Amino acid sequence: MFCVWQEYAVLKDIFELAERYHYQVGETIVSAYSNNQALLHITKGTAHVVSPMGAILQEYTEGEIMGVETFLDQSSIGARNDIRAHTPVEILSISRQAVDHLAAHKPLAGARVYRNMCIHCAVKLQMDLLSMRAWQSY
């Protein structure tokens, strides 16, 4: 049985390796075409994915993780859109090196990070599938 103290220890292991960043309204968090090498966990605020034409394509809020797809696909140069702070934003950034360290030395914490990335991708794929089905029904 996994108790609350074990969960606390796992989260502590993860967040001890994270770096904290702050962004003001309008600041770019991730630039278009960048090769993101970190998982970006929003702990405060709201960020928007903004197209080159200035359209808001997606919103990220507290508790969400950004950059998962680019993090997993190391050959990717990232999306053609910026991610910008819509409100003051606080981010915990967990680098690829930190995730590798967790996987090698703190397996429960490493597994938790990969589990969260899997959940993120599963939800995104489900939403894409639902959108595609809705579009095909017209």
Secondary structure, DSSP 8 states (H G I E B T S, - for coil): ---HHHHHHHHHHHHHT-EEEEE-TT-EEE-TT----EEEEEEES-EEEE-TTS-EEEEE-TT-EE-HHHHH-TT----SSEEEESS-EEEEEEEHHHHHHHHHH-HHHHHHHHHHHHHHHHHHHHHHHHHHHHHHT-
